Amino acid sequence: MAIIYQTNKETKITYAYDNVAYWDKDKQQSRAKRTLIGKVDPETGEIIPTRAYTKRSKELDPVTPKPGPVPMTITRRSFYGASYLFDQIGKLTGLETDLKACFPNTYKKILSIAYYLILEENNSLSRFSHWQRLHIHPYGEDIPSQRSSELFQSIDEKERVLFFEKQGKRRIEKEYWAFDITTISSYSEVLKQVKNGKNKENDRLPQINLALLFGEESGLPFYYRKLPGNITDVKTIKQLMHEFDVMGYQKVNVILDRGFYSKSNIDELYKNHQKFVIGVKLGLKYVKVILDDERENLKLWSNLQTQFGAYGLCKSIEWEYEQERPYKGDTLKDKRRAYLLIYYNPEKAAKDQMDMNAYLTSLYNDLKKGNRRDYRFKDYDKYFDVTETPKRGLKIAPKEDVMREEAKNYGYFALLSNEVKDPYEALSLYRSKDIVEKAFGNLKERLNFRRMQVSSELSLNGKLFVEFIALIYLSYVKKKMQDAKLFETWTLQGLLDELDTIELFEAPEHGRILGEVTEKQRVIYTSLGVEPPSLQNSGT
């Protein structure tokens, strides 16, 4: 059984239906029976049941118990401390409330699987049955592999978008949002968006691309989008702006890696009145002109910021804005104010030189061994002249002028913004995009998503969503640990393991008894912004 939604084109009212699939023996095909549940509240997304549905429900379940504690029928001792932490995070962030509003029938299953993915690092879902027998979790019962697959397939696009809307509205309006894309490899031959593309980890398998949006201040993700594997970063901005509009995100400030830079993308950001900070390549004409003029001034002591170990300055420029107007059949041309922020970091200069030396040596060895790699073809010709004659054999000569020109820019980098003109404020914001890169690492490593192990589009979409929910919890914990400097004494796994030792004993004759909470554990909870557990505040 699943819930589907249909909108009346005339009244614009959205109705929710129970959709039950069955096999029609006469027609020898799958059919579905739909039963009206009620209307969908346009503001909250909650379903308002019809009288007929409420009456039917009571007839089918005439002894529905009143809300309250579930009576205990078994005696058990379960690990509780880490689950309690996630319960409280769900309340503090509004995550549980938003999930319940969007997935009223399945949100507890979603939460339980998310808890499992975080606490059982790198384990497959087939181990959930074992884990849940030893742990308190929101759903409270086993979710076998078949049921988890059904759960993934029941999570549809409309519910996901509604969840993104609700989470986006909880973010600080002035907060910058960091946006980036990663690749996830797959062996699947049936997933439509699995394509060959440029893999950021040099994995030669086909892939999908996954885009994530993070709050720079909160450190929490609240939007993702799955893309075909052959879509490049630079092609995604226009679609992102459209989706901001659909989800009602207003006055958005975005942080973008230089892989998203193109003139058309910057024009699109201006067109949508988006504030931005974006990395730019030093080879761009307008960047090169200013950098050459300011190269010596940049290294003055007055431009040094010791906190960042870098020199920086800002130059106001005019952006040559263009907007195609199909309805008028012309192109609007205008000027927009922008700020070019240029930097020099001596440590980066040394690292750039070491990295380039290693790369050039690798290219040279490839040429010497006759082992050219497809993805390096342009660079072989860029940095070396290769000739071969019967008499002299193979001769590989470095293009010194090209290498010297590259060396000029070791340690330099640049940003572009239409709002931030303080170079170190811009740099601080730009470096915050590292949270997205770390999130991708969490998703692939800790949440076991480096390879997609699903067999259908519906399963992939649903599993991605549940992994995303787990990522929100994981990001909250890591951000709080960083703020409280807990990483000086704890690893993430060690901290969660420490809390997970707290037990809850349940018995029909004795009720619920919370195990010992040590002072060390109380400090951890408090540092994470959570009140330590007790039978009064734990909801048990």
C-alpha positions as CSV (number, residue, x, y, z in Angstrom):
1,M,0.0,0.0,0.0
2,A,1.2,3.5,-0.8
3,I,-0.2,7.0,-0.8
4,I,-0.5,8.9,-4.1
5,Y,-1.5,12.5,-4.7
6,Q,-3.6,14.0,-7.5
7,T,-4.4,17.7,-8.0
8,N,-7.7,18.9,-9.5
9,K,-6.8,21.2,-12.4
10,E,-9.9,23.4,-11.9
11,T,-10.0,23.8,-8.1
12,K,-6.2,23.3,-7.5
13,I,-7.0,21.1,-4.5
14,T,-4.7,18.1,-4.0
15,Y,-6.3,14.9,-2.8
16,A,-4.5,11.9,-1.2
17,Y,-5.5,8.3,-2.0
18,D,-4.6,4.9,-0.6
19,N,-3.2,2.9,-3.6
20,V,-3.3,-0.9,-3.2
21,A,-1.8,-3.0,-6.0
22,Y,-3.4,-6.4,-6.8
23,W,-3.2,-9.0,-9.6
24,D,-6.2,-9.3,-11.9
25,K,-6.4,-12.9,-12.8
26,D,-8.9,-12.3,-15.7
27,K,-6.8,-9.6,-17.4
28,Q,-3.5,-11.2,-16.4
29,Q,-2.0,-7.8,-15.3
30,S,-1.3,-5.7,-12.2
31,R,-4.1,-3.3,-11.2
32,A,-4.6,-0.9,-8.4
33,K,-7.5,0.1,-6.1
34,R,-7.6,3.6,-4.9
35,T,-9.5,4.9,-1.8
36,L,-9.8,8.6,-1.1
37,I,-8.2,9.5,2.3
38,G,-8.7,13.3,2.2
39,K,-7.4,16.7,1.1
40,V,-3.8,17.9,1.5
41,D,-3.3,21.1,3.4
42,P,-1.4,23.4,1.0
43,E,0.7,25.1,3.8
44,T,1.6,22.2,6.1
45,G,1.4,19.3,3.6
46,E,-0.7,17.3,6.1
47,I,-3.6,15.1,5.0
48,I,-7.0,16.2,6.3
49,P,-9.1,13.0,6.4
50,T,-12.6,12.9,4.9
51,R,-15.5,11.9,7.1
52,A,-16.0,8.7,5.1
53,Y,-12.4,7.7,5.4
54,T,-12.5,8.4,9.2
55,K,-15.6,6.3,9.5
56,R,-14.2,3.4,7.5
57,S,-11.0,3.5,9.6
58,K,-13.0,3.2,12.8
59,E,-15.1,0.4,11.4
60,L,-11.9,-1.5,10.4
61,D,-10.3,-0.8,13.7
62,P,-13.1,-0.3,16.2
63,V,-10.8,-0.7,19.3
64,T,-8.1,1.8,18.3
65,P,-6.2,2.6,21.5
66,K,-5.9,6.1,22.8
67,P,-2.6,7.8,22.3
68,G,-0.2,7.1,25.2
69,P,2.6,4.8,26.3
70,V,2.7,1.4,24.7
71,P,2.1,-1.3,27.3
72,M,5.1,-3.5,27.9
73,T,4.6,-7.2,27.2
74,I,8.2,-8.4,27.1
75,T,11.3,-8.1,29.3
76,R,14.4,-6.8,27.5
77,R,17.5,-4.8,28.0
78,S,18.5,-2.5,25.0
79,F,21.2,0.0,24.1
80,Y,19.7,3.4,24.3
81,G,22.1,6.3,24.6
82,A,23.0,7.0,21.0
83,S,19.3,6.6,19.8
84,Y,18.3,9.1,22.5
85,L,20.9,11.5,21.1
86,F,19.4,11.2,17.6
87,D,15.8,11.5,19.0
88,Q,16.8,14.9,20.6
89,I,18.6,16.1,17.5
90,G,15.4,15.3,15.4
91,K,13.4,17.5,17.8
92,L,16.0,20.4,17.9
93,T,16.3,20.6,14.1
94,G,12.7,20.1,13.3
95,L,13.7,17.1,11.3
96,E,11.3,14.6,13.0
97,T,8.4,17.1,12.6
98,D,9.1,17.7,8.9
99,L,9.5,13.9,8.2
100,K,6.2,13.2,10.0
101,A,4.4,15.8,8.1
102,C,5.7,14.5,4.7
103,F,5.8,10.8,5.4
104,P,3.1,10.2,8.1
105,N,3.0,6.4,7.6
106,T,6.6,5.6,7.2
107,Y,8.7,8.3,9.0
108,K,9.6,6.0,11.9
109,K,11.0,3.4,9.5
110,I,13.0,6.1,7.8
111,L,14.4,7.3,11.1
112,S,15.3,3.8,12.3
113,I,17.2,2.9,9.1
114,A,19.0,6.3,9.3
115,Y,20.0,5.6,12.9
116,Y,21.3,2.2,11.9
117,L,23.3,3.6,9.0
118,I,25.1,6.0,11.3
119,L,25.8,3.6,14.2
120,E,26.7,0.5,12.2
121,E,29.5,2.1,10.0
122,N,29.9,0.4,6.6
123,N,27.4,-2.4,7.3
124,S,24.8,-3.5,4.8
125,L,21.0,-3.3,5.6
126,S,20.9,-7.1,5.9
127,R,22.4,-6.6,9.4
128,F,19.5,-4.4,10.5
129,S,17.6,-7.4,12.0
130,H,20.5,-8.2,14.3
131,W,21.1,-4.6,15.3
132,Q,17.5,-3.7,16.1
133,R,17.2,-6.6,18.6
134,L,19.8,-4.8,20.8
135,H,18.8,-1.2,20.3
136,I,15.9,1.1,21.0
137,H,14.9,2.8,17.8
138,P,11.8,4.9,16.5
139,Y,10.0,2.1,14.6
140,G,10.7,-0.5,17.4
141,E,10.4,-3.5,15.2
142,D,12.4,-5.4,12.6
143,I,12.6,-4.1,9.0
144,P,13.6,-7.1,6.9
145,S,15.4,-6.4,3.5
146,Q,12.2,-6.9,1.6
147,R,10.4,-4.3,3.7
148,S,13.2,-1.8,3.4
149,S,13.1,-2.2,-0.4
150,E,9.4,-1.5,-0.3
151,L,10.0,1.5,1.9
152,F,12.6,2.9,-0.6
153,Q,10.2,2.5,-3.5
154,S,7.3,4.2,-1.6
155,I,9.2,7.5,-1.2
156,D,8.0,9.6,-4.1
157,E,9.2,13.0,-5.5
158,K,6.4,15.1,-4.2
159,E,7.0,14.1,-0.6
160,R,10.7,14.7,-1.0
161,V,10.2,18.2,-2.5
162,L,7.8,19.1,0.3
163,F,10.4,17.9,2.8
164,F,13.1,20.1,1.2
165,E,10.7,23.1,1.3
166,K,10.1,22.6,5.0
167,Q,13.8,22.2,5.8
168,G,14.8,25.2,3.6
169,K,12.4,27.5,5.5
170,R,14.2,26.6,8.8
171,R,17.5,27.9,7.5
172,I,18.8,31.4,8.4
173,E,17.8,33.7,5.6
174,K,21.2,35.4,5.5
175,E,23.1,32.2,5.7
176,Y,25.2,31.3,2.6
177,W,24.5,27.9,1.1
178,A,27.4,25.8,-0.2
179,F,26.7,23.8,-3.4
180,D,28.8,21.1,-4.9
181,I,28.6,17.8,-6.9
182,T,30.2,14.4,-6.4
183,T,30.2,11.2,-8.4
184,I,28.9,7.8,-7.3
185,S,30.0,4.8,-9.3
186,S,27.7,1.9,-10.3
187,Y,27.8,-1.4,-12.1
188,S,24.1,-1.2,-12.9
189,E,23.0,-1.5,-16.5
190,V,19.4,-0.6,-15.8
191,L,19.6,2.7,-14.0
192,K,18.9,5.4,-16.7
193,Q,21.1,8.1,-15.2
194,V,24.2,5.9,-14.9
195,K,26.5,7.3,-17.6
196,N,30.2,7.6,-18.3
197,G,31.5,11.0,-17.2
198,K,34.4,12.8,-15.7
199,N,35.0,11.0,-12.4
200,K,36.5,13.1,-9.6
201,E,38.2,10.0,-8.1
202,N,39.5,8.7,-11.4
203,D,37.2,5.7,-11.1
204,R,36.6,4.4,-14.6
205,L,33.1,3.0,-13.9
206,P,29.9,4.6,-15.1
207,Q,28.4,6.9,-12.5
208,I,25.6,9.2,-11.4
209,N,26.3,12.7,-10.1
210,L,24.9,13.9,-6.7
211,A,24.5,17.6,-5.9
212,L,24.3,18.7,-2.3
213,L,23.3,22.0,-0.7
214,F,24.6,22.8,2.8
215,G,24.0,25.7,5.2
216,E,27.4,27.5,5.7
217,E,26.5,28.5,9.3
218,S,24.4,25.5,10.5
219,G,26.6,23.0,8.8
220,L,23.5,21.0,7.8
221,P,22.4,19.7,4.4
222,F,18.9,20.4,3.4
223,Y,18.7,19.6,-0.4
224,Y,20.1,17.2,-2.8
225,R,19.5,16.3,-6.5
226,K,20.5,13.3,-8.5
227,L,21.9,14.0,-12.0
228,P,23.0,11.9,-14.9
229,G,26.7,10.9,-14.7
230,N,27.6,12.8,-17.9
231,I,26.4,16.2,-16.7
232,T,29.2,18.6,-15.8
233,D,29.1,21.0,-12.9
234,V,28.9,24.0,-15.1
235,K,25.6,22.9,-16.6
236,T,23.7,22.7,-13.3
237,I,23.3,26.3,-12.1
238,K,20.3,27.3,-14.3
239,Q,18.4,24.2,-13.1
240,L,19.3,25.0,-9.5
241,M,17.9,28.5,-9.8
242,H,14.6,27.0,-11.2
243,E,14.4,24.6,-8.3
244,F,15.0,27.4,-5.8
245,D,12.0,29.1,-7.3
246,V,9.8,26.0,-7.1
247,M,10.7,25.4,-3.5
248,G,10.1,29.0,-2.5
249,Y,13.7,29.7,-1.5
250,Q,14.1,33.5,-1.5
251,K,17.1,35.8,-1.0
252,V,19.5,32.8,-1.3
253,N,23.3,33.3,-1.0
254,V,25.4,30.6,-2.6
255,I,29.0,29.5,-2.5
256,L,30.3,27.7,-5.6
257,D,33.5,26.0,-6.6
258,R,35.2,27.3,-9.7
259,G,34.0,24.2,-11.6
260,F,30.6,26.0,-11.8
261,Y,32.1,29.2,-13.3
262,S,31.0,30.3,-16.7
263,K,29.8,33.7,-18.0
264,S,26.3,32.3,-18.6
265,N,26.1,31.0,-15.0
266,I,27.2,34.3,-13.5
267,D,24.6,36.1,-15.7
268,E,22.0,33.6,-14.5
269,L,22.9,34.4,-10.8
270,Y,22.5,38.1,-11.5
271,K,19.2,37.5,-13.3
272,N,17.8,35.7,-10.3
273,H,19.1,38.3,-7.8
274,Q,21.3,35.6,-6.1
275,K,24.2,36.7,-4.0
276,F,27.2,34.6,-4.6
277,V,30.9,33.8,-3.9
278,I,32.5,31.7,-6.6
279,G,36.0,30.5,-7.4
280,V,37.5,31.8,-10.7
281,K,40.4,30.6,-12.8
282,L,43.5,32.8,-13.0
283,G,43.6,32.4,-16.8
284,L,40.4,34.5,-17.4
285,K,41.3,37.7,-19.2
286,Y,39.9,40.1,-16.7
287,V,41.5,38.2,-13.8
288,K,44.9,38.0,-15.5
289,V,44.9,41.8,-16.2
290,I,44.2,42.7,-12.5
291,L,46.5,40.0,-11.1
292,D,49.4,41.2,-13.2
293,D,48.8,44.8,-12.1
294,E,48.5,43.9,-8.4
295,R,51.0,41.0,-8.1
296,E,53.6,43.1,-6.2
297,N,51.1,45.1,-4.1
298,L,49.3,42.0,-3.1
299,K,52.4,40.8,-1.1
300,L,52.6,44.0,1.1
301,W,52.4,43.4,4.8
302,S,49.2,45.6,5.0
303,N,47.4,42.9,2.9
304,L,48.5,40.0,5.1
305,Q,46.0,38.2,7.3
306,T,47.9,35.9,9.6
307,Q,44.8,33.9,10.6
308,F,44.5,32.6,7.0
309,G,48.3,32.7,6.3
310,A,47.5,34.6,3.1
311,Y,47.6,38.0,1.5
312,G,44.4,39.3,0.0
313,L,42.9,42.4,-1.7
314,C,39.7,43.4,-3.4
315,K,39.2,45.2,-6.7
316,S,35.8,46.5,-7.8
317,I,35.0,45.6,-11.4
318,E,32.1,45.9,-13.8
319,W,30.5,42.7,-15.0
320,E,29.4,42.6,-18.6
321,Y,25.9,41.3,-18.0
322,E,23.8,39.8,-20.9
323,Q,20.3,38.4,-20.8
324,E,18.6,36.9,-23.8
325,R,15.0,38.0,-24.2
326,P,13.2,35.6,-26.5
327,Y,9.9,37.5,-26.1
328,K,11.5,40.6,-27.5
329,G,13.9,38.8,-29.8
330,D,17.0,40.6,-28.5
331,T,19.7,40.5,-25.9
332,L,19.8,42.9,-23.0
333,K,23.3,44.2,-22.2
334,D,24.1,46.0,-19.1
335,K,26.8,46.4,-16.4
336,R,26.7,45.0,-12.9
337,R,28.9,45.7,-10.0
338,A,31.2,42.8,-8.9
339,Y,34.2,42.3,-6.6
340,L,37.3,40.4,-7.7
341,L,39.2,39.1,-4.7
342,I,42.7,37.9,-5.3
343,Y,45.0,36.1,-2.9
344,Y,48.6,34.8,-2.4
345,N,49.5,32.0,0.0
346,P,53.2,31.1,0.4
347,E,52.4,27.6,1.7
348,K,50.1,27.0,-1.3
349,A,52.9,28.2,-3.6
350,A,55.2,25.5,-2.3
351,K,52.5,22.9,-2.5
352,D,51.6,23.9,-6.0
353,Q,55.2,23.5,-7.1
354,M,55.5,20.1,-5.5
355,D,52.2,18.9,-7.0
356,M,53.1,20.2,-10.5
357,N,56.6,18.7,-10.3
358,A,55.1,15.3,-9.4
359,Y,52.5,15.6,-12.2
360,L,55.1,16.6,-14.8
361,T,57.3,13.7,-13.7
362,S,54.3,11.3,-14.1
363,L,53.5,12.7,-17.6
364,Y,57.2,12.3,-18.6
365,N,57.3,8.7,-17.4
366,D,54.1,7.9,-19.3
367,L,55.7,9.2,-22.5
368,K,58.9,7.4,-21.9
369,K,57.2,4.1,-21.4
370,G,54.8,4.7,-24.3
371,N,51.8,4.4,-21.9
372,R,49.7,7.5,-22.6
373,R,46.5,7.7,-20.6
374,D,43.3,8.9,-22.3
375,Y,42.4,11.6,-19.7
376,R,45.9,13.2,-19.9
377,F,46.2,13.5,-23.7
378,K,46.0,17.3,-23.8
379,D,48.6,17.7,-21.1
380,Y,51.2,15.5,-22.8
381,D,51.1,17.9,-25.8
382,K,50.8,21.0,-23.5
383,Y,54.0,20.4,-21.5
384,F,56.2,18.3,-23.8
385,D,57.5,18.1,-27.4
386,V,57.8,14.4,-28.4
387,T,59.8,13.3,-31.5
388,E,61.0,9.9,-32.5
389,T,63.4,9.0,-35.4
390,P,64.9,5.7,-36.4
391,K,68.4,7.1,-35.8
392,R,68.0,9.1,-32.5
393,G,65.0,7.2,-31.1
394,L,62.5,8.8,-28.7
395,K,63.2,12.4,-27.6
396,I,61.1,14.1,-25.0
397,A,61.7,17.9,-24.6
398,P,59.9,20.0,-21.9
399,K,58.2,23.2,-23.0
400,E,60.0,25.5,-20.6
401,D,58.1,28.6,-21.6
402,V,54.7,26.9,-20.7
403,M,56.1,25.6,-17.4
404,R,57.6,29.0,-16.5
405,E,54.2,30.7,-17.2
406,E,52.4,28.2,-15.0
407,A,55.0,28.7,-12.2
408,K,54.2,32.4,-12.1
409,N,50.8,31.7,-10.5
410,Y,51.9,29.2,-7.9
411,G,50.2,30.2,-4.6
412,Y,47.7,32.6,-6.2
413,F,44.0,32.1,-6.4
414,A,40.9,34.3,-6.9
415,L,37.2,34.6,-6.0
416,L,34.3,36.6,-7.5
417,S,31.4,38.0,-5.6
418,N,28.5,40.4,-6.1
419,E,28.2,41.2,-2.4
420,V,31.2,40.5,-0.3
421,K,34.1,42.9,-0.8
422,D,36.2,42.1,2.3
423,P,38.7,39.5,1.1
424,Y,38.9,37.6,4.3
425,E,35.2,37.4,4.8
426,A,34.9,36.1,1.3
427,L,37.7,33.6,1.9
428,S,36.1,32.4,5.2
429,L,32.8,31.8,3.4
430,Y,34.5,30.1,0.5
431,R,36.4,27.7,2.7
432,S,33.1,26.7,4.4
433,K,32.3,24.8,1.2
434,D,34.7,22.2,2.6
435,I,31.7,20.9,4.7
436,V,30.1,19.7,1.4
437,E,33.3,17.8,0.5
438,K,33.4,16.3,3.9
439,A,29.7,15.4,3.6
440,F,30.5,13.5,0.4
441,G,33.2,11.6,2.2
442,N,30.7,10.7,5.0
443,L,28.1,9.6,2.4
444,K,30.5,7.4,0.6
445,E,32.6,6.0,3.4
446,R,30.7,6.0,6.7
447,L,27.2,5.6,5.1
448,N,28.5,2.9,2.7
449,F,27.4,4.6,-0.5
450,R,30.5,4.5,-2.6
451,R,28.9,1.9,-4.9
452,M,25.2,2.0,-5.6
453,Q,23.7,-1.5,-4.7
454,V,20.2,-1.0,-5.9
455,S,18.4,-2.5,-8.9
456,S,15.8,0.0,-9.8
457,E,15.3,3.8,-10.1
458,L,12.6,3.8,-7.3
459,S,14.9,2.0,-4.9
460,L,17.8,4.3,-5.7
461,N,15.7,7.4,-5.2
462,G,14.3,6.1,-1.9
463,K,17.7,4.9,-0.6
464,L,19.3,8.2,-1.5
465,F,16.7,10.0,0.6
466,V,17.2,7.8,3.7
467,E,21.0,8.2,3.3
468,F,20.4,12.0,3.1
469,I,18.4,11.9,6.4
470,A,21.2,10.0,8.0
471,L,23.7,12.6,6.7
472,I,21.7,15.4,8.4
473,Y,22.1,13.7,11.8
474,L,25.8,12.9,11.1
475,S,26.5,16.5,10.1
476,Y,24.8,17.9,13.2
477,V,27.0,15.7,15.4
478,K,30.2,16.6,13.6
479,K,29.5,20.3,13.6
480,K,28.8,20.3,17.3
481,M,31.9,18.2,18.0
482,Q,34.0,20.7,16.0
483,D,32.4,23.7,17.8
484,A,33.1,22.1,21.3
485,K,36.5,20.9,20.2
486,L,35.6,17.3,21.1
487,F,37.7,16.0,18.2
488,E,40.7,16.7,20.4
489,T,39.7,13.8,22.7
490,W,37.2,11.8,20.7
491,T,36.7,10.2,17.3
492,L,33.2,10.3,15.9
493,Q,32.8,6.6,16.2
494,G,34.3,6.6,19.7
495,L,31.9,9.2,20.9
496,L,28.9,7.4,19.6
497,D,30.1,4.1,21.0
498,E,30.5,5.8,24.4
499,L,26.9,7.0,24.4
500,D,25.6,3.7,23.0
501,T,26.6,1.8,26.1
502,I,23.8,3.5,28.1
503,E,21.0,0.9,28.5
504,L,17.3,0.9,29.0
505,F,15.7,-2.0,31.0
506,E,12.1,-2.8,30.3
507,A,9.9,-5.3,32.2
508,P,6.1,-5.6,32.6
509,E,6.4,-5.8,36.4
510,H,8.9,-3.0,36.8
511,G,8.3,-0.5,34.0
512,R,11.3,1.2,32.4
513,I,14.6,1.7,34.2
514,L,17.4,3.9,32.7
515,G,20.9,2.6,33.1
516,E,23.8,4.6,34.6
517,V,24.8,7.8,32.9
518,T,28.4,8.7,33.7
519,E,29.7,12.2,34.2
520,K,31.7,11.8,31.0
521,Q,28.6,11.0,29.0
522,R,26.7,13.9,30.5
523,V,29.5,16.3,29.4
524,I,29.2,14.8,25.9
525,Y,25.4,15.3,25.7
526,T,25.7,18.9,27.0
527,S,28.5,19.7,24.6
528,L,26.3,18.5,21.7
529,G,23.5,20.8,22.9
530,V,21.4,18.0,24.2
531,E,20.0,17.5,27.7
532,P,21.3,14.2,29.2
533,P,18.7,11.4,29.3
534,S,16.4,10.7,32.2
535,L,13.1,8.9,32.3
536,Q,11.4,12.3,32.4
537,N,12.9,13.8,29.3
538,S,13.4,10.7,27.1
539,G,9.8,10.1,26.2
540,T,9.9,6.6,27.6
